[in-house]
Amino acid sequence: MKQRTPLRRTVLVGALTLSLSVVGAGAWALDRFVIEHVEISDVQAYEASQGATSSTTDDSSGDAVVTDTSYESSSSAISISTVTTGSGDDTVTYYVADVTLTDATALRSAFAQNSFGLNITEDTSDIAADNDAVFAINGDYYGFRDTGIVIRNGVVYRDEGAREGLAFYTDGHVEVYDETATTADALVAAGVWNTLSFGPALLEDGQVVDGIEDVEVDTNVGNHSIQGEQPRTAVGVIDDNHLVFVVVDGRSPGYSAGVTMTGLAEIMQSLGATTAYNIDGGGSSTMYFDGAVVNNPLGKGQERGTSDILYIAG
């Protein structure tokens, strides 16, 4: 008598295996990209223990002069402007902060929830308020990835060189560098105060860098392309201690479509930057000034949490 193959059981076992695989993949993704992994729970205390102090003090002493679009103190001068170009669905709106410093260490970094690690987020405005910032932009969202050199306020947090980074030095100059060709300790010894790990570099010697439309910052699971017209944030260097920060809104036809990477480079070029560097964009792109968000993230007036900010205390 011919034996019948237990097909139903085979199908059920296969479905169970597939189900367990999906559950396993889901659990891995949650752990890697959602669940907070705190490595340092009190960053301010940690930096103090490492002797990280700026040579400037904040401007709460009362010497600062603030208007709706400007700030001036003994340590920094900030001017905020809004630019709109195009029309209809091609309209682009972006925000510019022209910043000059008397001391490069007045530009500081802060982490979401005063903690360092993966997947720890907070709105840019909340991080700024927690640190008495008068001006802030979103950072590089270091907590989405576990690679890159992370130096903040003169303290090393991560030394996993992977891409083209941006280094801010205590003498006021800023430069693009190859993370894989150095170490975090060597950078600190050379006077690096803060780093950003995202990219790509947009301008070199005032010229648009070739190939920027083809760059992918991350290759890990969950990466989203940074090509096309997008909301964006960039840092530009005009001179030592003279920086320009730009936040371009996007994905909002009629208000702001966003820009390509080349479009962002051209904006930075028009502002007089000789070096410019792209950092985290999309819904993270946020500029904060004097207690309020300046731009309109995604045209919805709603921020997306990020890992970190660059800021100037007020």
C-alpha positions as CSV (number, residue, x, y, z in Angstrom):
1,M,0.0,0.0,0.0
2,K,1.4,3.4,-1.0
3,Q,2.2,5.6,2.0
4,R,0.6,9.1,1.9
5,T,3.0,12.1,2.4
6,P,2.1,14.2,5.5
7,L,1.8,17.4,3.5
8,R,-0.3,19.3,6.0
9,R,2.2,18.7,8.7
10,T,5.0,19.8,6.4
11,V,3.2,23.0,5.5
12,L,2.5,23.8,9.2
13,V,6.1,23.2,10.2
14,G,7.3,25.4,7.4
15,A,4.8,28.2,8.4
16,L,5.9,27.9,12.0
17,T,9.6,28.2,11.0
18,L,8.8,31.3,8.8
19,S,6.8,32.8,11.6
20,L,9.6,32.3,14.1
21,S,12.1,33.8,11.6
22,V,9.9,36.9,11.2
23,V,9.5,37.3,14.9
24,G,13.3,36.9,15.3
25,A,14.0,39.5,12.7
26,G,11.5,41.8,14.2
27,A,13.0,41.4,17.7
28,W,16.5,42.1,16.2
29,A,15.3,45.2,14.4
30,L,13.5,46.6,17.5
31,D,16.7,46.0,19.6
32,R,19.0,47.6,17.0
33,F,16.9,50.6,15.9
34,V,14.2,51.3,18.6
35,I,15.2,50.1,22.1
36,E,17.4,52.6,23.9
37,H,20.9,51.3,24.7
38,V,22.4,53.8,27.2
39,E,26.2,53.7,27.5
40,I,26.6,56.9,29.6
41,S,23.6,58.0,31.5
42,D,24.8,61.5,32.7
43,V,26.9,63.1,29.9
44,Q,27.3,66.4,31.7
45,A,28.8,64.7,34.8
46,Y,31.0,62.5,32.5
47,E,32.4,65.5,30.6
48,A,33.1,67.3,33.8
49,S,35.0,64.2,35.1
50,Q,37.0,64.2,31.9
51,G,38.0,67.9,32.4
52,A,36.0,69.1,29.4
53,T,35.4,72.8,29.8
54,S,35.0,75.5,27.3
55,S,37.1,78.7,27.8
56,T,34.0,80.7,27.4
57,T,31.1,81.1,29.8
58,D,27.4,81.4,28.9
59,D,25.9,84.8,28.4
60,S,23.4,84.7,31.3
61,S,25.4,87.5,32.9
62,G,23.3,90.0,30.8
63,D,25.6,91.3,28.2
64,A,23.7,89.7,25.3
65,V,21.5,91.7,23.0
66,V,18.6,89.7,21.4
67,T,16.2,90.6,18.6
68,D,13.7,88.5,16.7
69,T,16.5,87.5,14.2
70,S,19.8,88.2,16.0
71,Y,21.9,87.7,19.0
72,E,25.1,89.3,20.1
73,S,27.2,88.8,23.2
74,S,30.9,88.8,24.2
75,S,31.3,85.3,22.8
76,S,29.1,85.0,19.7
77,A,27.0,86.9,17.1
78,I,24.2,85.1,15.4
79,S,22.0,86.4,12.5
80,I,19.0,84.4,11.3
81,S,17.4,84.9,7.9
82,T,14.7,83.2,5.8
83,V,15.1,82.7,2.0
84,T,12.4,81.6,-0.4
85,T,13.0,80.8,-4.0
86,G,10.9,79.4,-6.9
87,S,7.1,79.3,-7.0
88,G,4.3,76.8,-6.9
89,D,5.4,73.2,-6.2
90,D,9.0,74.2,-7.0
91,T,9.1,76.7,-4.0
92,V,12.0,76.1,-1.7
93,T,12.2,77.7,1.7
94,Y,15.4,77.6,3.8
95,Y,16.8,79.2,7.0
96,V,20.3,80.6,7.4
97,A,22.2,81.2,10.6
98,D,25.3,83.3,10.1
99,V,27.5,82.7,13.2
100,T,30.7,84.4,14.3
101,L,32.5,83.3,17.5
102,T,35.2,84.9,19.6
103,D,36.1,81.4,20.9
104,A,35.4,78.2,19.0
105,T,34.4,76.4,22.1
106,A,31.3,78.5,22.4
107,L,29.8,76.1,19.8
108,R,29.0,73.0,21.9
109,S,27.2,69.7,21.5
110,A,24.6,68.1,23.6
111,F,23.0,64.6,23.6
112,A,19.3,63.7,23.8
113,Q,18.2,63.0,27.4
114,N,21.8,63.9,28.6
115,S,22.7,60.3,27.7
116,F,25.0,58.7,25.2
117,G,24.1,55.5,23.3
118,L,22.0,54.0,20.6
119,N,18.4,55.0,19.8
120,I,18.2,57.7,22.5
121,T,16.2,60.6,21.0
122,E,14.6,63.9,22.0
123,D,13.3,66.9,20.0
124,T,16.0,69.4,19.0
125,S,14.1,72.2,20.9
126,D,13.9,70.1,24.1
127,I,17.6,69.3,24.0
128,A,18.3,73.0,23.4
129,A,16.0,74.1,26.2
130,D,17.7,71.6,28.6
131,N,21.1,73.2,27.8
132,D,20.0,76.9,27.9
133,A,20.7,77.3,24.2
134,V,20.0,80.5,22.4
135,F,20.7,78.8,19.0
136,A,20.7,75.1,18.0
137,I,20.5,72.8,15.0
138,N,20.1,69.1,14.8
139,G,23.3,67.1,14.8
140,D,24.4,64.0,12.9
141,Y,22.0,61.5,14.6
142,Y,25.0,59.5,15.8
143,G,22.7,57.2,17.7
144,F,21.2,55.6,14.6
145,R,24.5,54.0,13.8
146,D,27.3,52.4,15.8
147,T,30.2,53.6,13.6
148,G,31.9,56.9,13.2
149,I,34.2,59.0,15.3
150,V,32.2,60.9,18.0
151,I,34.1,63.6,19.8
152,R,31.9,66.1,21.7
153,N,33.1,69.1,23.7
154,G,36.6,67.7,23.7
155,V,35.6,64.2,24.9
156,V,35.9,61.0,23.0
157,Y,32.7,58.9,22.9
158,R,33.2,56.6,20.0
159,D,36.2,55.7,17.8
160,E,35.0,53.6,14.9
161,G,36.2,55.5,11.8
162,A,33.9,54.7,8.8
163,R,33.3,57.7,6.6
164,E,34.1,61.3,5.8
165,G,33.7,63.4,8.9
166,L,33.8,67.0,9.9
167,A,36.1,68.3,12.7
168,F,35.7,71.6,14.6
169,Y,39.0,72.7,16.2
170,T,39.5,74.8,19.3
171,D,41.5,77.4,17.2
172,G,38.4,78.1,15.1
173,H,39.1,76.3,11.9
174,V,36.9,73.5,10.6
175,E,37.9,70.8,8.2
176,V,36.6,67.6,6.4
177,Y,38.7,64.6,7.2
178,D,38.9,60.8,6.6
179,E,37.8,59.0,9.7
180,T,39.5,55.8,8.7
181,A,42.9,57.5,8.5
182,T,43.2,58.7,12.1
183,T,41.9,58.0,15.6
184,A,39.8,59.9,18.0
185,D,42.6,60.3,20.5
186,A,44.9,61.8,17.8
187,L,42.2,64.3,16.8
188,V,41.7,65.4,20.4
189,A,45.5,65.8,20.8
190,A,45.5,68.0,17.6
191,G,42.9,70.2,19.1
192,V,39.6,68.9,17.9
193,W,36.6,70.1,20.0
194,N,33.6,68.5,18.1
195,T,33.1,66.1,15.2
196,L,30.2,65.2,13.0
197,S,30.0,61.9,11.2
198,F,27.5,62.0,8.3
199,G,28.3,63.7,5.0
200,P,29.1,64.0,2.3
201,A,31.3,67.1,2.0
202,L,29.5,69.5,-0.3
203,L,32.1,72.1,-1.0
204,E,35.9,72.0,-1.2
205,D,37.8,75.2,-1.8
206,G,34.5,76.8,-2.6
207,Q,33.7,74.3,-5.4
208,V,30.9,71.7,-5.5
209,V,32.4,68.3,-4.8
210,D,31.9,65.8,-7.6
211,G,29.7,62.7,-7.0
212,I,27.7,63.9,-4.1
213,E,24.4,62.8,-5.6
214,D,25.6,59.1,-5.4
215,V,26.7,59.0,-1.8
216,E,25.0,56.7,0.7
217,V,25.9,57.6,4.3
218,D,24.8,54.3,5.8
219,T,24.8,50.7,4.6
220,N,23.1,49.1,7.6
221,V,19.5,47.9,7.8
222,G,17.0,50.7,8.0
223,N,19.0,53.1,5.9
224,H,17.0,55.5,3.7
225,S,18.4,57.1,0.6
226,I,19.5,60.7,0.9
227,Q,19.2,61.4,-2.8
228,G,16.6,63.6,-4.5
229,E,14.8,66.7,-3.2
230,Q,14.8,66.4,0.6
231,P,14.7,68.5,3.8
232,R,18.4,69.1,4.7
233,T,20.8,70.5,7.2
234,A,24.3,71.7,6.4
235,V,27.3,73.4,8.1
236,G,29.4,75.8,6.0
237,V,32.7,77.4,6.8
238,I,33.4,81.0,5.7
239,D,36.5,81.6,7.7
240,D,38.0,80.6,11.1
241,N,35.3,81.2,13.7
242,H,32.8,82.2,11.0
243,L,30.2,79.6,10.2
244,V,26.9,79.4,8.4
245,F,24.2,76.8,9.2
246,V,21.4,76.1,6.8
247,V,18.2,74.2,7.3
248,V,16.1,73.5,4.2
249,D,12.5,72.5,4.7
250,G,11.0,70.0,2.2
251,R,8.3,67.4,1.3
252,S,5.8,70.3,1.4
253,P,4.6,71.3,-2.1
254,G,3.8,75.0,-2.3
255,Y,5.9,75.8,0.8
256,S,9.1,74.0,0.3
257,A,10.0,71.0,-2.0
258,G,13.4,70.4,-0.5
259,V,16.7,70.3,-2.5
260,T,19.0,67.8,-4.0
261,M,22.5,67.4,-2.6
262,T,23.9,69.6,-5.4
263,G,21.2,72.2,-4.7
264,L,22.3,72.3,-1.1
265,A,25.9,72.7,-2.1
266,E,24.9,75.6,-4.4
267,I,23.1,77.3,-1.5
268,M,26.2,77.0,0.7
269,Q,28.3,78.3,-2.1
270,S,26.0,81.4,-2.6
271,L,26.5,82.2,1.1
272,G,30.2,82.4,0.7
273,A,31.2,79.1,2.3
274,T,34.4,77.5,1.1
275,T,33.9,74.2,2.9
276,A,30.4,72.7,3.5
277,Y,29.2,69.5,4.9
278,N,25.8,67.7,4.9
279,I,24.4,66.3,8.2
280,D,21.2,64.5,9.1
281,G,18.2,65.8,7.3
282,G,14.6,64.7,6.6
283,G,12.3,65.1,9.5
284,S,15.3,65.8,11.7
285,S,16.2,69.1,10.0
286,T,15.5,71.7,12.7
287,M,16.8,75.2,13.5
288,Y,16.1,76.7,17.0
289,F,16.5,80.2,18.1
290,D,15.7,82.1,21.3
291,G,13.1,79.6,22.6
292,A,11.4,78.6,19.4
293,V,11.8,76.4,16.3
294,V,12.6,78.7,13.4
295,N,11.7,76.4,10.5
296,N,8.6,74.3,9.8
297,P,9.7,70.6,9.8
298,L,8.1,68.7,6.9
299,G,5.6,71.6,6.7
300,K,3.8,70.2,9.7
301,G,5.3,72.2,12.5
302,Q,6.2,68.9,14.2
303,E,9.8,67.9,15.1
304,R,11.2,64.5,14.8
305,G,13.4,63.3,17.7
306,T,17.2,63.2,17.1
307,S,20.2,62.0,19.0
308,D,22.1,65.3,19.4
309,I,22.4,69.0,18.6
310,L,25.1,71.7,18.1
311,Y,24.3,74.8,20.1
312,I,25.4,78.1,21.5
313,A,24.4,78.8,25.0
314,G,22.6,82.1,25.8
